[in-house]
Structure formats: C-alpha cells, structure tokens
Amino acid sequence: MTTGQGLTAAQVAAAKPNHVPKRSSRSLAAIVRANFCTLFNLVIGVLWLLILIFGEWQDSVFGLIMLANVLVGVVQELRAKRTLDRLAVVSQSPVTVRRDGREQEIAPDRVVLGDLVLLSPGDNLLVDGEVVESAGLEVDESLLTGEADPVLKRPGDRVLSGSFAVAGTGAFTATAVGTDAYAVRLAEEAARFHLSHSELRDGIKKFIRYVTWLVIPIGALLMYSQLRHSVDFGTAITGAVAGIVTMIPEGLVLMTSIAFAIGVVRLGRRRCLVQELPAIEGLARVDVLCLDKTGTLTAGGMELDQVLPLRDGEPVGDALAALAAADPRPNATARAILERHPAAPWRARAAVPFSSARKWSGADFGPHGVWVLGAPDVLLSDGEEGYARAAGLSATGARVLALCRTDKLPESGTPEVEPVALVTLKQRIRPDARETLRYFDKQGVTVKVISGDSPAAVSAIAVDLGIPGGERAVDARTLPDDPDELAETLDANTVFGRVTPQQKRLFVGALQARGHTVAMTGDGVNDVLALKGADLGIAMGAGSPATKAVAQVVLLDNTFATLPHVVGEGRRVLANIERVSGLFLTKTFFAIVLALTTGVAGMMFPFTPRHSTLVNALTIGIPALFLALAPTLERAKPGFVPRVLRFAVPAGVFCALAVLAAYAAAATGSLEQDRTSAVLALFLTTWWVLVLVARPLTRGRIVLVAAMAGLFALALAIPAVRELFTLEPGGVRADLIAVGVSVAAAAALSAVLKATGTLRT
C-alpha cells in the first residue's frame, strides 16, 4: 500500500517495473528479417541456385552481389539503430517519484507498480494511476480522448498514460505500468498512435507490388520460350535467368533504407533525434514552419527587469515573492521572480496555478489578501489604469505582467481585479535565430510566428529578427472561427500573439487544408496539440517531456540553428532517392519489354546474367550509391510515383529497343558476338540514362559518369575481364551499328523527356 512517503526500497525491488517496447528503432532480429526475408530475395535465391546447377559460375555473380547488398543494408540500419537508441536514452526526461519519504528523479523504465509519481506542468504521464495529491492539478487528455479542455484532477480521480499535466501540481499512485498502461495498449491497437505518412515508402511499395505481379507471368513466358528454342538446356536457363533478374529492382529498397539510415546517423551527429524514420521525408516536404517564440526564437529562461508600481504603499515585493513561492514547481516566470525575491513572507491558503489557457495565476494569502499575476491584456480592460502603459512596454519586446488584487479566486473565467503594479521580464533572442530565419527565407519556406505572448511583444521580436510582415502582429482573440476565413488570415499574415493551445492546433490544420506541409516547433505544453497535428513536430531538447513525447524530431542540443541541417538532410534523402528510383525502374521496364519481346518472338535472350551484372553495376549500382548520398537542396514535391514513371517507362522502352536493334543487326553468326553488340548498346543507352538522372552535372557527377564509362572501356580492353564476362566484339561493323543505335536511342529519349517536361535541367 502506497502512502505519502512512497514505496520503500524493499517494495520497489519486488514490484513490477515499467518495461515497454522501445519506440526508437527496430530490433536486430527485425532488421535482419526485413533485409533477408523478402519475396525478391527468394526469387533471386532460386534463380541463383538454378545457375549454380545448370549454368557457369561466372553467371552467378548476381547472387553474391545480392548478399553483399543485404549485408550493407543490415549494417547501415544497425548503425542507425545504435544512433537512435543512444539518443533516445539521452532524450528521456526523468520521472520524479517519492520513495522512503524522499523525492528523487529516475529513468522512466525504473518506475514500478505502486510508485508515488509527482507531477508538475509539462510532465508526461508514462503510466496509469490514481491521484492522491492535487494542488490545482489539470491534465490534458486530448491525445487520448480528443477533448481539448484540460481536466481538473482531485484525489481519487484516475489518470491515464499518454496525457500530460498542464497546470498545478500533484501526485498519483501507479496502478498500471509497462504493457498494461493505457497508452501502450492503445499504441499496440494502432488506435491513435501511428507512424508518419510517407509518400515515398508507399510509392516504393506500389512499385514492388506491381513489379512482383509482372515478374511472375513474364518470367514464366521467358523461361518457356528459352527452353523451347534453345538446343542447350544450360543456355536456355542462363538466358531466362538473365531476363528475370534484370526485371527485379532489388537495389531500390536497399538504397532507400541506406539513405534513410545514413540520414539518421548524420542527424544524430548533430544531436538530433529522429523518433520516426518517415519524418526524414517530412523534413524535405515542409513549406511552412510554425515557430513558437518563447524557447525557440528566444533563449530559455528569463530575467526580472523592472517592477513598476501603479499604486503607492502596496507590498508589491512581498506579493510577488509569495505568488512565486506558492507554486511548488515554478515555471520560468516564477523562477525569475524568486531570483530577485527569494524570501516568501506569506503562506497561501488556496492557489490557482498558471496555465497557457488562463494566462494568469493567483493565490489567497488570508489576511494579506488575494493576489493574481498574469497578462495585462487579459486581466485589465482597455482604458483601465496600467493598460496603455503595459502595451507600450510590450511594444519594446519586453514580457509584461500585471500584479493585481482581487476579492476572490474564481473557479472559472477571469477575476475582477484592481491593478497594483506592472512587472517586466527580459528575454534574450537566440544568437543563431537571424541566420536560421534567413536560410528558410532563401529556401522558400514560409515562417509563421505563433505565440501566447501579447501581439506587441511578439511583433517587436519579429521586427528585430527581420521577419517579413513582423510589424503587423495579429491578436489571435480577434480571429474568425470560420476555417476558410482563418486560413486566409494565416496566409496574409506572419506574426500572431495571444494564441491559445487550441488555436495553435487550428492554425496547423488550416494551413494543411490549404495544401501546405507544416512543421511546428515548440518546447512547452501549450505547443503539444499543434506538434501532434503538424506534418512534422519538432521539439526542443530542453522542452517539456510532453512535447518531446509527441514530436517526431527532438533537437537535443536545444539549438535553433540545427533546423537548417535537419531540413537539408530531409531534402537530400528524398531528392536523391527519387533520382536512383529512376535508374532502378528504368532497368525494370527495360527488362520487361525485352523479356516480352524475346518471349513472344521465340528468340534467344540478348545477354547473360554476367552481362547484366556488369552493366547494372556500372550504370545503376555504383552510381546509385553515390547519388543517394550526394548533397542537394531541392525541395520535395508531391507526385513522386507519377514523376518516376514518366521518366522510367520511356527510358526503359528506348533501352530495350536499342538492345534489340543492335542484337538483330549484328548477325555475326556467333551468339557470343551478337550478345556483345547487345551489351555495348545496353551500356551506352543506360549510361546516357545515368547522365540524365545525374543532372545538373556538377563536377563530382561528371567525374562519376566519366569513371563508369572508363571502367566499361577497361572491361572491353583487358583480356582477362573480357573472358570473365564473355565479351567478344564482333568487328568494326557490328560495334559501329551498336554505337549508332545507342546514339539514336539516346537522342530520341532526350527529345521525349524534354517534350513531356520530365528532363532535369
């Protein structure tokens, strides 16, 4: 039985711990299984076995490359897993519990059944429980129930994991931990907790699904055709395997996982935790960035600046000290006051804690009266004493609070007050804020500053930072309720003050309804709803546990300047995967056309697996690895699947036509020489596809495509390599025909892509 003293050490040792599945990454077994146990690997494995039995060992090299690819994929994902797991441990916010009568901070997995867990604003509830202490404790359960209003919790009330404290303090006894906790069970049922949507992931799944259905019947047709028209069983099997293997874009999935994994590792080096891998794709698509002012544009913490009495003879210092001390878990404002007024002369009989929705706090000090402290434009009316003066101070960028007397603390609404003094606090602009905002402006990302502070204070900060439209701050209390009108106002303005937590979420939804991909940054509990609703939630490392729990990306170093690197990494990953997808699917469509043609016509397949291995390595495999990791600042656009298909389908068709024309025109009487002409045509046309994919041709990309051409030339020039890959040039005439056909195919492909607007510039 838990008491106010909490569990004893002996009870802790015997209790059930809060062990839950790690969210940060897949297990080792899952990574190995995902990379090895695929339908394509099964098909390639069977084909490899057929070649080993009926063909020559040189034609089985594709199997070794498959194994190497899988191992590379496993290694890269394991690197990413180690990075994620290490950063996830660093990012964990400790839980405050009371044991043996002493408060202590422990890791979340050390909480046990029956623990007495203490709560303050911003704390995330990791386990279920029953409230035993409450001092104005308010819990936001919106992520579980959808209800936006915080719920006041009293002793005996039930609290659920997945919610978070927004105001007041309290304590609860843990009644369900680990996989028995409500949020964990809900996650397993996929009710409200899900991975980020990924157009890239879904698009590649579609490609794989369609190609799988095509490979089976076309492969069967090709196998039948080769067996029927070949006098040699081994040659028939070799030709059929060459066509089927070329159809499979096995490297596409591998290259995608490698690009994602390396992106995670790179961001991890910058102390950036990516809690969901698809979030990297979201980074690339962002075109609107919503920023909370406090803790994002301004540095954490505040300093008490001025106390300006409005009435003589009032105990202003005592009232401020007592109000700050009345909160057992003081926020930044209370801590700034306590630094100046550490001694609390009065004891509170009752208190209303600060919340972002109320924007004021108060306490009843008995004979010393009832005092409240909060936003002047909330507590005071226009024309009332101190209102205009507070507005003028806010316009300078200072944070201004009004200290007031009142008759009693209301259960709801705003109290009737008598202003006594104005209090100003200093906020420091982050030194990296200006440069970071300039970066987003250059990259075409629109910035919206949404803050709970007064419009004048937010405007002053925005103007100081050079944010366009910063001088026209909008008071969120005047905004329309109609979603369309709200969206128009958001499009027309940049800076918004007095925004409630619920409005922040509405802002995000309205921008998304206009077709924007929205990222939201924040560090306080008032940002949680917006972070959860945004396409990409970015939390500061010093933020509340609740914000870090719902965000997909956590900036552990609490550095705003990390954001450009985060967005840049997302763009690099997505743009480069689109590039390499064009290469891999060109090969697939080329092989499909070639297999259908040879299968229906009953002709021998134009090359063997070893030929395919050579050409694929030089025009797809090796270049794709470099292109997938190259830097780029292209912003991702929707329509990934149609764009790739518009490129890959005509590219594959022209490659197939070039190979068939060169193979038919060679007519040397030697199968090896005719196939060599086909291989020459295949390399030249697919090499040109590589050139088109690599555009714009930077110095590094020119070196890459030139190196691939040089390696193929060496393969033709070195006798041992020619023998290994069975390359037998059929004379000047056959070679010139292959080159001429390839040049014609390359020119025709470029013209088609240019006419359809698909050609990169």
Buried (B, 14 or more C-beta within 10 A) or exposed (E): EBEEEBBEEEBBEEBBBBEBEBEBBBEEEEBBEBBBEBEBBEBBBEBBEBBEEBBBEBBBBBBEBBBEBBEBBBBBBBBBBEBBEEBBEEBBBEBBBBBEEEEBEBEBBBBBBBBBBBBBBBBBBBBBBBBBBBBBBBBBBBBBEEEBEBBBBEEEBEBBBBBBBBBBBBBBBBBBBBEBBBBBBBBEEEEBBEEBEBBBBEBBEEBBEEBBEBBEEBBEBBBBBBBEBBEEEBBBBBBBBBBBBBBBBBBBBBBBBBBBBBBBBBBBEBBBBBBBBBBBBBBBBBBBBBBBBBBBBBBBBBEBBEBBEBEEEBBBBBBBBBBBBBBEBBBBBBBBBBEBBEEBBBEBBBBBBBBBBBBBBBBBBEEBBBBBBBBBBBBBEEEBEBBEBBBEBBBEBBBBBBBBBBEEBBEEEBBEBBBBBBBBBBBEBBEBBBEBBEBBBEBEBBBBBBBBBBBBBBBBBBBBBEBEBBEBBBBBEEBEEEEEEBBBBBBEBBBBBBBBBBBBBBBBBBBBEEEBBBBBBBBBBBBBBBBBBBBBBBBBBBBBBBBBBBBBBBBBBBBBBBBBBBBBBBBBBBBBBBBBBBBBBBBBBBBBBBBBBBBEEEBBBBBBBBBBBBBBBBBBBBBBBBBBBBEBEBBBEEEBBEBBBBBBBBBBBBBBBBBBBBBBBBBBEEBEBBBBBBBBBBBBBBBBBBBBBBEEBEEEBEEBBEBBBEBBEEBBEEEEBBEBBBBBBBEEEBBEBBBBBBBBBBEBBBEBBEEEEBBBE
